[in-house]
């Protein structure tokens, strides 16, 4: 299994110092995905985690927790993220760059509007040379959903080259088999992995890094 950790400001202390030390990782890390932004606001801890990842030669990915409810706002969020990455001289991220779709206000929207925002974000990323993808729970990444027009992303509307980072805790993970032709980059299988006393999200990564 290729272990990929994802980190945010929750893994920093009140003094802006990281609670995670890659050198003492309890598992061999194959990569890390960092929360760089939420909406159009940058996070505090990602530069420290980038420094550690570079020091220990750990491949990097990034994501934005989206609040976008229009395609224009989604493009603006993507630009905020790419500008932050460029400022850190990260022009090629082996794990990709993701829009994180889990905000309750966003999930109250019509599935066509959510999908359009995700598409706009990905297109903006791709135009600047980054590989854009989508993070969401397996129950939100669907090609059909009888009786519901809100709260999910219609992956049938998106190009087959879009990678998905899929969250599902517990049970048998079948999203990959259930969606042939779509790219499942990774499976986030827990939000409570014990990293030397610090709870973190951990994923199994499928896509070649």
C-alpha positions as CSV (number, residue, x, y, z in Angstrom):
1,X,0.0,0.0,0.0
2,X,1.2,3.5,-0.8
3,X,0.4,5.7,2.2
4,X,-0.5,9.3,1.5
5,X,-1.1,11.7,4.4
6,X,-3.2,14.9,4.0
7,X,-2.4,17.8,6.3
8,X,-4.0,21.2,7.2
9,X,-3.9,23.8,9.9
10,X,-5.4,21.2,12.2
11,X,-1.9,19.6,12.4
12,X,-0.3,22.8,13.6
13,X,-0.2,24.2,17.1
14,X,-1.3,27.7,18.4
15,X,2.2,29.1,17.6
16,X,2.0,28.1,14.0
17,X,4.4,25.2,14.4
18,X,3.7,21.7,12.8
19,X,2.7,18.9,15.1
20,X,3.8,16.4,12.4
21,X,7.4,15.4,11.9
22,X,7.9,13.4,8.7
23,X,11.2,11.9,10.0
24,X,9.3,10.0,12.7
25,X,6.4,8.8,10.6
26,X,5.0,5.4,11.8
27,X,4.6,4.3,8.2
28,X,6.6,4.8,5.0
29,X,5.0,7.9,3.4
30,X,4.5,7.7,-0.3
31,X,3.2,11.3,-0.5
32,X,1.5,14.2,1.3
33,X,-1.4,16.3,0.1
34,X,-1.6,19.8,1.7
35,X,-4.6,22.1,2.3
36,X,-3.3,25.3,0.8
37,X,-6.5,27.3,0.8
38,X,-10.1,27.5,1.9
39,X,-12.2,29.5,-0.5
40,X,-9.9,32.4,-1.4
41,X,-8.1,32.4,1.9
42,X,-4.7,30.8,2.4
43,X,-3.9,28.4,5.2
44,X,-1.0,29.0,7.6
45,X,0.8,25.7,7.9
46,X,1.3,24.5,4.3
47,X,4.7,26.2,3.8
48,X,6.1,24.3,6.8
49,X,4.8,21.0,5.5
50,X,6.2,21.8,2.0
51,X,9.6,22.4,3.6
52,X,9.5,19.0,5.4
53,X,8.3,17.2,2.3
54,X,11.2,18.6,0.3
55,X,13.7,17.7,3.0
56,X,12.6,14.1,3.1
57,X,11.8,13.8,-0.7
58,X,8.2,13.1,-0.2
59,X,5.9,13.8,-3.3
60,X,3.4,16.6,-2.8
61,X,-0.2,17.3,-3.8
62,X,-2.5,20.2,-2.8
63,X,-6.1,21.0,-2.3
64,X,-8.6,23.8,-1.8
65,X,-11.7,23.4,0.4
66,X,-14.2,25.1,-1.8
67,X,-16.9,27.5,-0.9
68,X,-17.7,28.3,-4.6
69,X,-21.3,28.6,-5.6
70,X,-20.6,30.1,-9.0
71,X,-18.2,29.2,-11.8
72,X,-16.6,32.6,-11.5
73,X,-15.9,32.1,-7.8
74,X,-14.5,28.6,-8.5
75,X,-12.0,30.0,-11.0
76,X,-11.0,32.7,-8.5
77,X,-10.4,30.0,-5.9
78,X,-8.3,28.0,-8.4
79,X,-6.2,31.1,-9.1
80,X,-5.6,31.7,-5.4
81,X,-4.4,28.2,-5.1
82,X,-2.1,28.2,-8.1
83,X,-0.6,31.6,-7.2
84,X,0.3,30.2,-3.7
85,X,1.9,27.1,-5.3
86,X,3.9,29.2,-7.7
87,X,5.1,31.4,-4.9
88,X,6.5,28.2,-3.3
89,X,8.1,27.3,-6.6
90,X,5.9,24.2,-6.9
91,X,5.2,24.0,-10.7
92,X,4.8,20.2,-10.8
93,X,2.9,18.3,-8.1
94,X,3.1,14.5,-8.6
95,X,-0.1,13.9,-6.6
96,X,-2.1,16.6,-8.4
97,X,-4.3,19.5,-7.2
98,X,-7.8,18.9,-5.9
99,X,-11.0,20.8,-5.3
100,X,-12.4,19.5,-2.0
101,X,-16.2,19.4,-2.2
102,X,-17.7,18.9,1.2
103,X,-18.9,22.3,2.4
104,X,-22.6,22.1,3.5
105,X,-23.6,25.2,1.6
106,X,-22.1,23.9,-1.6
107,X,-23.8,20.5,-1.1
108,X,-27.2,22.2,-0.9
109,X,-26.8,23.2,-4.5
110,X,-28.2,21.5,-7.6
111,X,-25.9,18.8,-8.9
112,X,-25.5,20.5,-12.2
113,X,-24.3,23.7,-10.5
114,X,-21.8,21.8,-8.2
115,X,-20.5,19.9,-11.2
116,X,-20.1,23.1,-13.2
117,X,-18.1,24.7,-10.4
118,X,-15.9,21.7,-10.1
119,X,-15.3,21.7,-13.9
120,X,-14.5,25.5,-13.9
121,X,-11.9,24.9,-11.1
122,X,-10.3,22.0,-12.9
123,X,-10.1,23.9,-16.3
124,X,-8.5,26.9,-14.6
125,X,-5.9,24.6,-13.0
126,X,-5.2,22.7,-16.2
127,X,-4.7,26.0,-18.1
128,X,-1.9,26.9,-15.7
129,X,-0.2,23.5,-16.0
130,X,-1.5,21.8,-12.9
131,X,-3.4,18.5,-13.0
132,X,-6.8,19.2,-11.5
133,X,-9.0,16.7,-9.8
134,X,-11.9,16.3,-7.3
135,X,-12.0,15.2,-3.7
136,X,-15.3,14.1,-2.2
137,X,-17.0,11.2,-0.4
138,X,-17.9,8.2,-2.5
139,X,-21.6,8.9,-2.0
140,X,-21.2,12.4,-3.6
141,X,-19.3,11.2,-6.7
142,X,-22.1,9.6,-8.8
143,X,-23.2,9.2,-12.4
144,X,-26.9,9.0,-11.4
145,X,-28.9,9.4,-8.2
146,X,-32.6,8.5,-8.4
147,X,-34.9,11.1,-6.8
148,X,-32.2,13.6,-5.9
149,X,-31.0,16.6,-7.8
150,X,-28.9,18.2,-5.0
151,X,-25.8,17.4,-3.1
152,X,-23.7,15.4,-5.5
153,X,-21.3,15.7,-8.4
154,X,-22.4,14.2,-11.7
155,X,-19.2,12.6,-12.9
156,X,-20.8,11.6,-16.2
157,X,-20.6,15.3,-17.2
158,X,-16.8,15.4,-16.6
159,X,-14.0,14.3,-18.8
160,X,-12.5,10.9,-18.3
161,X,-9.1,12.3,-17.6
162,X,-10.2,13.9,-14.3
163,X,-8.7,12.1,-11.3
164,X,-10.8,11.5,-8.2
165,X,-9.6,11.3,-4.6
166,X,-12.4,9.4,-2.9
167,X,-13.2,9.4,0.8
168,X,-14.9,6.3,2.3
169,X,-14.4,5.1,5.8
170,X,-15.3,1.5,6.6
171,X,-16.9,-1.1,4.3
172,X,-15.6,-2.5,1.1
173,X,-14.3,0.2,-1.3
174,X,-15.9,-0.4,-4.7
175,X,-16.0,3.1,-6.2
176,X,-13.2,2.2,-8.6
177,X,-15.0,-0.9,-9.9
178,X,-18.4,0.9,-10.0
179,X,-17.1,3.6,-12.2
180,X,-15.1,2.0,-15.0
181,X,-13.4,4.5,-17.2
182,X,-12.9,7.0,-14.4
183,X,-9.6,7.6,-12.7
184,X,-9.5,6.8,-8.9
185,X,-6.3,8.4,-7.8
186,X,-6.6,7.5,-4.2
187,X,-8.9,6.3,-1.4
188,X,-9.0,8.2,1.9
189,X,-9.8,5.4,4.3
190,X,-9.6,7.1,7.7
191,X,-9.6,10.5,9.4
192,X,-8.1,9.1,12.6
193,X,-4.8,7.6,11.6
194,X,-2.5,7.8,14.7
195,X,0.6,9.7,13.7
196,X,2.5,9.6,17.0
197,X,-0.5,10.8,18.9
198,X,-1.8,13.3,16.3
199,X,-4.9,12.2,14.4
200,X,-4.6,12.6,10.6
201,X,-6.4,11.6,7.4
202,X,-4.7,8.8,5.5
203,X,-5.2,7.5,2.0
204,X,-4.2,4.6,-0.1
205,X,-2.9,5.9,-3.4
206,X,-3.5,4.1,-6.7
207,X,-2.3,6.5,-9.3
208,X,1.4,6.3,-10.2
209,X,3.4,9.0,-8.4
